[in-house]
Amino acid sequence: MAAGATPAVHALRRHGLSFTEHEYRYELKGGTAVSSRELGVDEHHVVKTLVMEDDTKAPLIILMHGDREVSTKNLARQIGRKLVKPCAPEVAERHSGYQVGGTSPFGTRKPLPVYIERTILELDRIYLNGGRRGFLVCLDPRQAAKALDATPVDVAVIP
C-alpha cells in the first residue's frame, strides 16, 4: 500500500492540513521507542493514539506523548466517567478500523471522541500514526487537535 493511500492521509487532506510522511522499519511491540529511534526524533514528540473505553463500553481516543503513560483514573475524572480502560486489541481495531500499531485518530471507521494531553499542544510539530504500521505523519499539533475537535486533558504520567 502506498503510504499516502491510508484513510488517515485522505482525512488529513480533506481537512486541508499540512503534513509530511515518514516511513520506518516497524518492530512488533516496539512502540514509540522504535519509531523515534528509526526517524531520529525525540520520543516526546511521537504521539501515541490509544483506543480506550469508558464504563459504558463507549470507545474514545486519547493522544499521549510517546514517553508518557495515561492516568486512566485522571482521564475518567476529567471527562466525567466512572472508569476508563484500554480496549482489547480486537475491540480497538473494530472501533477504529486500524490494526493496533497503526492506529491513527484521523479516518477512523466511525467518529470517536478524541482527547489530547494538553502539553502536546505546546510542541511545534508532532509525529502521529498515519494509518498503518511503520508510517507516521508530522504536523502541527494545534491544527491536528482542531481538525479532530480534540478536548485537552491533563493525564500524563512519567512511567
C-alpha positions, -999 to +999 in steps of 0.1 A: +000+000+000+013+034-009+020+055+022-005+082+012-033+058+005-045+053+041-079+066+054-059+088+077-040+106+049-072+110+030-088+126+061-058+149+067-061+161+031-098+166+034-091+188+064-065+208+044-038+200+069-001+204+060+019+173+069+049+153+059+050+115+056+077+094+073+081+056+069+103+035+092+110-002+098+082-013+122+090-037+150+062-057+167+057-043+203+085-017+196+061+013+201+073+049+200+108+040+212+114+023+178+097+049+157+116+077+174+149+059+170+142+050+134+132+086+125+158+103+147+133+123+166+126+128+203+102+102+217+083+130+235+073+143+200+060+109+188+023+108+199+005+075+206-031+070+195-047+049+222-082+035+219-099+032+253-135+026+266-154+041+294-176+023+320-205+020+294-181+004+269-182+036+248-149+040+228-127+071+229-092+080+217-065+096+239-034+111+223-003+109+245+034+116+243+054+085+234+075+088+266+045+092+289+016+070+301-021+078+306-035+080+341-068+064+333-081+074+367-074+111+360-088+107+325-121+092+338-124+120+364-117+148+338-142+135+313-169+127+339-168+089+337-166+063+364-139+043+346-117+044+315-096+015+304-077+004+273-097-016+248-087-052+240-067-051+206-095-067+186-121-042+201-098-013+194-094-025+158-132-029+154-138+007+167-110+024+148-107+003+116-070+003+121-046-025+131-031-020+165+003-004+160-011+015+130-039+034+147-045+070+136-070+094+152-078+105+116-100+085+093-114+061+119-141+037+109-166+057+130-163+091+147-148+087+181-144+114+208-107+124+209-088+137+240-053+151+238-027+155+265-026+193+269+012+195+269+013+180+233-003+213+222+029+232+234+051+213+208+059+228+174+055+195+155+044+160+164+047+126+147+014+108+147+004+075+132-005+078+095-028+048+094-006+018+092+023+002+109+057+018+101+041+051+089+039+084+107+029+119+097+045+150+110+022+180+116+013+209+139-004+196+170-028+225+173-040+221+137-045+183+144-064+190+176-087+215+159-094+191+130-101+163+154-122+185+177-099+171+205-105+180+241-073+189+260-068+169+293-041+167+319-035+130+323+002+123+315+024+103+340+060+095+337+065+057+336 
